[in-house]
Amino acid sequence: MFDMTDVGFVKRVTLGSTHHEALHHQEDLDVQADLLNRCLNDYPRGKIIGIEKSFKLLNIGEHPVVLQWICYHIGFPRKPDWLRD
């Protein structure tokens, strides 16, 4: 069983584009998803303790653009050695 008092470190992992000037390509999205999967599967194993979902509607010139992203808050008992910020 997971207890919030066991959380000593929280990593915020964002999937998607958060800024219209830095739109992500599929390779960037794959890197983000790989980091999320590593946080949830490698040792020490993290747990999702929170989720943020957001979007923006923009008009760039004549074109409407929708930016969507989801942010996972992953709790760990301690900071993983493999995780570098």
N, CA, C and O atoms as CSV, one atom per row, in Angstrom:
chain,resi,resn,atom,element,x,y,z
A,1,MET,N,N,0.832,-1.176,0.000
A,1,MET,CA,C,0.000,0.000,0.000
A,1,MET,C,C,0.881,1.245,0.000
A,1,MET,O,O,1.929,1.272,0.645
A,2,PHE,N,N,0.456,2.264,-0.719
A,2,PHE,CA,C,1.197,3.512,-0.862
A,2,PHE,C,C,0.647,4.537,0.118
A,2,PHE,O,O,-0.565,4.734,0.211
A,3,ASP,N,N,1.542,5.185,0.843
A,3,ASP,CA,C,1.163,6.201,1.816
A,3,ASP,C,C,1.861,7.512,1.440
A,3,ASP,O,O,3.056,7.521,1.143
A,4,MET,N,N,1.118,8.604,1.455
A,4,MET,CA,C,1.690,9.902,1.073
A,4,MET,C,C,2.830,10.330,1.998
A,4,MET,O,O,3.660,11.148,1.602
A,5,THR,N,N,2.887,9.805,3.202
A,5,THR,CA,C,3.988,10.169,4.100
A,5,THR,C,C,5.297,9.549,3.638
A,5,THR,O,O,6.363,9.942,4.113
A,6,ASP,N,N,5.240,8.579,2.713
A,6,ASP,CA,C,6.440,7.962,2.162
A,6,ASP,C,C,7.085,8.806,1.067
A,6,ASP,O,O,8.207,8.519,0.650
A,7,VAL,N,N,6.394,9.838,0.599
A,7,VAL,CA,C,6.893,10.663,-0.508
A,7,VAL,C,C,7.946,11.639,0.011
A,7,VAL,O,O,7.669,12.477,0.869
A,8,GLY,N,N,9.160,11.512,-0.527
A,8,GLY,CA,C,10.239,12.413,-0.164
A,8,GLY,C,C,10.678,13.288,-1.325
A,8,GLY,O,O,11.411,14.258,-1.129
A,9,PHE,N,N,10.234,12.954,-2.545
A,9,PHE,CA,C,10.619,13.696,-3.746
A,9,PHE,C,C,9.482,13.609,-4.756
A,9,PHE,O,O,8.885,12.547,-4.932
A,10,VAL,N,N,9.181,14.722,-5.420
A,10,VAL,CA,C,8.125,14.761,-6.440
A,10,VAL,C,C,8.731,15.260,-7.741
A,10,VAL,O,O,9.384,16.303,-7.773
A,11,LYS,N,N,8.513,14.511,-8.809
A,11,LYS,CA,C,8.954,14.895,-10.153
A,11,LYS,C,C,7.726,15.258,-10.969
A,11,LYS,O,O,6.744,14.515,-10.993
A,12,ARG,N,N,7.783,16.396,-11.634
A,12,ARG,CA,C,6.686,16.855,-12.486
A,12,ARG,C,C,7.048,16.509,-13.929
A,12,ARG,O,O,8.050,16.997,-14.453
A,13,VAL,N,N,6.240,15.672,-14.570
A,13,VAL,CA,C,6.483,15.233,-15.945
A,13,VAL,C,C,5.342,15.737,-16.822
A,13,VAL,O,O,4.186,15.370,-16.614
A,14,THR,N,N,5.668,16.577,-17.801
A,14,THR,CA,C,4.668,17.160,-18.687
A,14,THR,C,C,4.708,16.476,-20.043
A,14,THR,O,O,5.778,16.290,-20.623
A,15,LEU,N,N,3.533,16.103,-20.546
A,15,LEU,CA,C,3.399,15.529,-21.872
A,15,LEU,C,C,2.554,16.473,-22.708
A,15,LEU,O,O,1.423,16.795,-22.345
A,16,GLY,N,N,3.109,16.914,-23.833
A,16,GLY,CA,C,2.384,17.810,-24.717
A,16,GLY,C,C,3.091,19.132,-24.869
A,16,GLY,O,O,4.167,19.341,-24.309
A,17,SER,N,N,2.486,20.024,-25.628
A,17,SER,CA,C,3.057,21.337,-25.915
A,17,SER,C,C,2.434,22.373,-24.992
A,17,SER,O,O,1.212,22.503,-24.924
A,18,THR,N,N,3.276,23.101,-24.289
A,18,THR,CA,C,2.779,24.109,-23.360
A,18,THR,C,C,2.966,25.536,-23.874
A,18,THR,O,O,2.423,26.477,-23.296
A,19,HIS,N,N,3.731,25.704,-24.959
A,19,HIS,CA,C,3.999,27.043,-25.470
A,19,HIS,C,C,3.954,27.020,-26.989
A,19,HIS,O,O,4.538,26.135,-27.614
A,20,HIS,N,N,3.268,27.981,-27.587
A,20,HIS,CA,C,3.077,27.985,-29.035
A,20,HIS,C,C,4.363,28.224,-29.818
A,20,HIS,O,O,4.441,27.861,-30.991
A,21,GLU,N,N,5.359,28.818,-29.203
A,21,GLU,CA,C,6.623,29.046,-29.917
A,21,GLU,C,C,7.540,27.831,-29.868
A,21,GLU,O,O,8.543,27.783,-30.579
A,22,ALA,N,N,7.206,26.853,-29.039
A,22,ALA,CA,C,8.040,25.655,-28.916
A,22,ALA,C,C,7.166,24.411,-29.062
A,22,ALA,O,O,7.072,23.595,-28.146
A,23,LEU,N,N,6.527,24.278,-30.227
A,23,LEU,CA,C,5.682,23.112,-30.463
A,23,LEU,C,C,6.552,21.867,-30.548
A,23,LEU,O,O,7.603,21.875,-31.190
A,24,HIS,N,N,6.112,20.809,-29.905
A,24,HIS,CA,C,6.893,19.581,-29.854
A,24,HIS,C,C,6.608,18.696,-31.059
A,24,HIS,O,O,5.475,18.610,-31.534
A,25,HIS,N,N,7.649,18.048,-31.539
A,25,HIS,CA,C,7.514,17.067,-32.596
A,25,HIS,C,C,7.296,15.701,-31.965
A,25,HIS,O,O,7.430,15.560,-30.749
A,26,GLN,N,N,6.972,14.714,-32.748
A,26,GLN,CA,C,6.682,13.380,-32.224
A,26,GLN,C,C,7.861,12.808,-31.438
A,26,GLN,O,O,7.659,12.105,-30.448
A,27,GLU,N,N,9.084,13.100,-31.867
A,27,GLU,CA,C,10.259,12.592,-31.149
A,27,GLU,C,C,10.318,13.159,-29.729
A,27,GLU,O,O,10.654,12.449,-28.782
A,28,ASP,N,N,9.988,14.453,-29.593
A,28,ASP,CA,C,9.978,15.081,-28.272
A,28,ASP,C,C,8.898,14.473,-27.379
A,28,ASP,O,O,9.121,14.255,-26.188
A,29,LEU,N,N,7.727,14.202,-27.959
A,29,LEU,CA,C,6.647,13.589,-27.199
A,29,LEU,C,C,7.021,12.174,-26.762
A,29,LEU,O,O,6.656,11.745,-25.667
A,30,ASP,N,N,7.749,11.448,-27.614
A,30,ASP,CA,C,8.210,10.103,-27.250
A,30,ASP,C,C,9.199,10.154,-26.086
A,30,ASP,O,O,9.168,9.291,-25.209
A,31,VAL,N,N,10.073,11.157,-26.073
A,31,VAL,CA,C,11.030,11.319,-24.968
A,31,VAL,C,C,10.279,11.604,-23.671
A,31,VAL,O,O,10.621,11.057,-22.623
A,32,GLN,N,N,9.259,12.457,-23.735
A,32,GLN,CA,C,8.460,12.765,-22.554
A,32,GLN,C,C,7.750,11.506,-22.035
A,32,GLN,O,O,7.736,11.254,-20.830
A,33,ALA,N,N,7.167,10.722,-22.938
A,33,ALA,CA,C,6.473,9.491,-22.538
A,33,ALA,C,C,7.453,8.471,-21.968
A,33,ALA,O,O,7.122,7.763,-21.017
A,34,ASP,N,N,8.655,8.386,-22.537
A,34,ASP,CA,C,9.673,7.469,-22.011
A,34,ASP,C,C,10.073,7.845,-20.582
A,34,ASP,O,O,10.266,6.968,-19.739
A,35,LEU,N,N,10.196,9.144,-20.311
A,35,LEU,CA,C,10.521,9.591,-18.951
A,35,LEU,C,C,9.403,9.214,-17.981
A,35,LEU,O,O,9.673,8.740,-16.878
A,36,LEU,N,N,8.160,9.419,-18.384
A,36,LEU,CA,C,7.032,9.041,-17.530
A,36,LEU,C,C,7.054,7.545,-17.243
A,36,LEU,O,O,6.883,7.130,-16.097
A,37,ASN,N,N,7.261,6.737,-18.272
A,37,ASN,CA,C,7.309,5.279,-18.091
A,37,ASN,C,C,8.471,4.868,-17.194
A,37,ASN,O,O,8.330,3.960,-16.375
A,38,ARG,N,N,9.600,5.516,-17.339
A,38,ARG,CA,C,10.747,5.184,-16.483
A,38,ARG,C,C,10.442,5.543,-15.026
A,38,ARG,O,O,10.783,4.789,-14.115
A,39,CYS,N,N,9.801,6.693,-14.809
A,39,CYS,CA,C,9.440,7.087,-13.443
A,39,CYS,C,C,8.499,6.080,-12.788
A,39,CYS,O,O,8.571,5.849,-11.581
A,40,LEU,N,N,7.621,5.485,-13.582
A,40,LEU,CA,C,6.633,4.565,-13.028
A,40,LEU,C,C,7.112,3.122,-12.950
A,40,LEU,O,O,6.492,2.308,-12.265
A,41,ASN,N,N,8.220,2.782,-13.648
A,41,ASN,CA,C,8.630,1.383,-13.710
A,41,ASN,C,C,10.013,1.089,-13.155
A,41,ASN,O,O,10.251,-0.024,-12.685
A,42,ASP,N,N,10.939,2.051,-13.191
A,42,ASP,CA,C,12.294,1.800,-12.704
A,42,ASP,C,C,12.357,1.954,-11.189
A,42,ASP,O,O,11.420,2.436,-10.552
A,43,TYR,N,N,13.503,1.525,-10.625
A,43,TYR,CA,C,13.712,1.621,-9.186
A,43,TYR,C,C,14.345,2.964,-8.851
A,43,TYR,O,O,15.269,3.364,-9.560
A,44,PRO,N,N,13.927,3.672,-7.848
A,44,PRO,CA,C,12.751,3.423,-7.016
A,44,PRO,C,C,11.489,3.770,-7.788
A,44,PRO,O,O,11.434,4.776,-8.495
A,45,ARG,N,N,10.500,2.943,-7.647
A,45,ARG,CA,C,9.276,3.066,-8.422
A,45,ARG,C,C,8.422,4.220,-7.905
A,45,ARG,O,O,8.106,4.290,-6.717
A,46,GLY,N,N,8.054,5.119,-8.808
A,46,GLY,CA,C,7.222,6.258,-8.445
A,46,GLY,C,C,5.743,5.939,-8.568
A,46,GLY,O,O,5.347,4.973,-9.220
A,47,LYS,N,N,4.952,6.758,-7.937
A,47,LYS,CA,C,3.485,6.640,-7.993
A,47,LYS,C,C,2.908,7.985,-8.409
A,47,LYS,O,O,3.421,9.033,-8.014
A,48,ILE,N,N,1.849,7.959,-9.200
A,48,ILE,CA,C,1.173,9.185,-9.603
A,48,ILE,C,C,0.396,9.703,-8.391
A,48,ILE,O,O,-0.473,9.017,-7.854
A,49,ILE,N,N,0.729,10.937,-7.970
A,49,ILE,CA,C,0.045,11.521,-6.821
A,49,ILE,C,C,-0.820,12.721,-7.221
A,49,ILE,O,O,-1.580,13.242,-6.406
A,50,GLY,N,N,-0.700,13.153,-8.475
A,50,GLY,CA,C,-1.513,14.266,-8.950
A,50,GLY,C,C,-1.440,14.384,-10.457
A,50,GLY,O,O,-0.458,13.971,-11.073
A,51,ILE,N,N,-2.487,14.950,-11.053
A,51,ILE,CA,C,-2.547,15.146,-12.504
A,51,ILE,C,C,-3.119,16.528,-12.782
A,51,ILE,O,O,-4.132,16.918,-12.201
A,52,GLU,N,N,-2.463,17.269,-13.676
A,52,GLU,CA,C,-2.976,18.546,-14.177
A,52,GLU,C,C,-3.292,18.358,-15.660
A,52,GLU,O,O,-2.496,17.790,-16.408
A,53,LYS,N,N,-4.451,18.835,-16.071
A,53,LYS,CA,C,-4.802,18.818,-17.491
A,53,LYS,C,C,-5.103,20.251,-17.902
A,53,LYS,O,O,-5.793,20.980,-17.188
A,54,SER,N,N,-4.579,20.651,-19.061
A,54,SER,CA,C,-4.798,22.022,-19.482
A,54,SER,C,C,-4.768,22.132,-21.002
A,54,SER,O,O,-4.265,21.253,-21.701
A,55,PHE,N,N,-5.318,23.230,-21.487
A,55,PHE,CA,C,-5.270,23.517,-22.918
A,55,PHE,C,C,-5.345,25.021,-23.119
A,55,PHE,O,O,-5.787,25.762,-22.241
A,56,LYS,N,N,-4.906,25.456,-24.286
A,56,LYS,CA,C,-4.993,26.858,-24.699
A,56,LYS,C,C,-5.527,26.903,-26.119
A,56,LYS,O,O,-5.149,26.082,-26.956
A,57,LEU,N,N,-6.397,27.852,-26.391
A,57,LEU,CA,C,-6.873,28.116,-27.740
A,57,LEU,C,C,-6.177,29.383,-28.226
A,57,LEU,O,O,-6.292,30.436,-27.599
A,58,LEU,N,N,-5.463,29.282,-29.332
A,58,LEU,CA,C,-4.707,30.409,-29.871
A,58,LEU,C,C,-5.079,30.638,-31.324
A,58,LEU,O,O,-5.505,29.718,-32.023
A,59,ASN,N,N,-4.917,31.856,-31.762
A,59,ASN,CA,C,-5.010,32.191,-33.176
A,59,ASN,C,C,-3.641,32.645,-33.625
A,59,ASN,O,O,-3.151,33.691,-33.198
A,60,ILE,N,N,-3.027,31.863,-34.484
A,60,ILE,CA,C,-1.726,32.213,-35.042
A,60,ILE,C,C,-1.982,32.597,-36.493
A,60,ILE,O,O,-2.198,31.742,-37.351
A,61,GLY,N,N,-1.953,33.894,-36.746
A,61,GLY,CA,C,-2.348,34.378,-38.071
A,61,GLY,C,C,-3.834,34.125,-38.256
A,61,GLY,O,O,-4.661,34.577,-37.464
A,62,GLU,N,N,-4.155,33.406,-39.298
A,62,GLU,CA,C,-5.549,33.062,-39.576
A,62,GLU,C,C,-5.915,31.671,-39.066
A,62,GLU,O,O,-7.053,31.229,-39.224
A,63,HIS,N,N,-4.956,30.984,-38.458
A,63,HIS,CA,C,-5.161,29.591,-38.090
A,63,HIS,C,C,-5.413,29.433,-36.587
A,63,HIS,O,O,-4.621,29.897,-35.766
A,64,PRO,N,N,-6.518,28.776,-36.236
A,64,PRO,CA,C,-6.729,28.462,-34.823
A,64,PRO,C,C,-5.861,27.258,-34.425
A,64,PRO,O,O,-5.759,26.281,-35.167
A,65,VAL,N,N,-5.251,27.347,-33.262
A,65,VAL,CA,C,-4.375,26.284,-32.771
A,65,VAL,C,C,-4.806,25.931,-31.352
A,65,VAL,O,O,-5.080,26.812,-30.536
A,66,VAL,N,N,-4.863,24.626,-31.069
A,66,VAL,CA,C,-5.174,24.150,-29.727
A,66,VAL,C,C,-3.923,23.500,-29.156
A,66,VAL,O,O,-3.410,22.536,-29.723
A,67,LEU,N,N,-3.430,24.020,-28.035
A,67,LEU,CA,C,-2.310,23.407,-27.324
A,67,LEU,C,C,-2.886,22.619,-26.160
A,67,LEU,O,O,-3.665,23.144,-25.366
A,68,GLN,N,N,-2.496,21.355,-26.067
A,68,GLN,CA,C,-2.975,20.515,-24.981
A,68,GLN,C,C,-1.791,19.869,-24.290
A,68,GLN,O,O,-0.812,19.496,-24.936
A,69,TRP,N,N,-1.884,19.737,-22.978
A,69,TRP,CA,C,-0.859,19.016,-22.248
A,69,TRP,C,C,-1.452,18.440,-20.977
A,69,TRP,O,O,-2.485,18.882,-20.474
A,70,ILE,N,N,-0.757,17.448,-20.491
A,70,ILE,CA,C,-1.119,16.827,-19.218
A,70,ILE,C,C,0.164,16.717,-18.405
A,70,ILE,O,O,1.218,16.356,-18.929
A,71,CYS,N,N,0.062,17.026,-17.151
A,71,CYS,CA,C,1.228,17.022,-16.273
A,71,CYS,C,C,0.990,16.029,-15.143
A,71,CYS,O,O,-0.007,16.111,-14.426
A,72,TYR,N,N,1.913,15.096,-14.998
A,72,TYR,CA,C,1.824,14.093,-13.932
A,72,TYR,C,C,2.793,14.467,-12.818
A,72,TYR,O,O,3.942,14.825,-13.078
A,73,HIS,N,N,2.331,14.383,-11.597
A,73,HIS,CA,C,3.178,14.563,-10.426
A,73,HIS,C,C,3.479,13.157,-9.897
A,73,HIS,O,O,2.584,12.450,-9.434
A,74,ILE,N,N,4.745,12.771,-9.974
A,74,ILE,CA,C,5.172,11.428,-9.594
A,74,ILE,C,C,5.889,11.521,-8.246
A,74,ILE,O,O,6.874,12.246,-8.108
A,75,GLY,N,N,5.388,10.782,-7.258
A,75,GLY,CA,C,5.989,10.785,-5.933
A,75,GLY,C,C,6.939,9.612,-5.754
A,75,GLY,O,O,6.618,8.482,-6.122
A,76,PHE,N,N,8.100,9.883,-5.191
A,76,PHE,CA,C,9.121,8.868,-4.903
A,76,PHE,C,C,9.461,8.924,-3.416
A,76,PHE,O,O,9.319,9.973,-2.788
A,77,PRO,N,N,9.909,7.804,-2.850
A,77,PRO,CA,C,10.379,7.837,-1.467
A,77,PRO,C,C,11.667,8.672,-1.336
A,77,PRO,O,O,11.922,9.266,-0.288
A,78,ARG,N,N,12.473,8.711,-2.409
A,78,ARG,CA,C,13.693,9.511,-2.463
A,78,ARG,C,C,13.960,9.821,-3.927
A,78,ARG,O,O,13.373,9.198,-4.812
A,79,LYS,N,N,14.838,10.775,-4.187
A,79,LYS,CA,C,15.142,11.125,-5.575
A,79,LYS,C,C,15.924,9.991,-6.224
A,79,LYS,O,O,16.949,9.565,-5.691
A,80,PRO,N,N,15.453,9.492,-7.376
A,80,PRO,CA,C,16.173,8.429,-8.079
A,80,PRO,C,C,17.551,8.902,-8.545
A,80,PRO,O,O,17.716,10.050,-8.958
A,81,ASP,N,N,18.530,8.012,-8.473
A,81,ASP,CA,C,19.883,8.353,-8.924
A,81,ASP,C,C,19.930,8.645,-10.429
A,81,ASP,O,O,20.731,9.464,-10.880
A,82,TRP,N,N,19.075,7.979,-11.196
A,82,TRP,CA,C,19.089,8.144,-12.638
A,82,TRP,C,C,18.387,9.429,-13.093
A,82,TRP,O,O,18.467,9.788,-14.268
A,83,LEU,N,N,17.708,10.119,-12.186
A,83,LEU,CA,C,16.961,11.303,-12.540
A,83,LEU,C,C,17.826,12.544,-12.343
A,83,LEU,O,O,18.226,12.866,-11.224
A,84,ARG,N,N,18.105,13.228,-13.437
A,84,ARG,CA,C,18.907,14.443,-13.397
A,84,ARG,C,C,18.076,15.590,-13.934
A,84,ARG,O,O,17.468,15.456,-14.997
A,85,ASP,N,N,18.029,16.709,-13.238
A,85,ASP,CA,C,17.270,17.883,-13.689
A,85,ASP,C,C,18.166,18.868,-14.373
A,85,ASP,O,O,17.704,19.918,-14.819
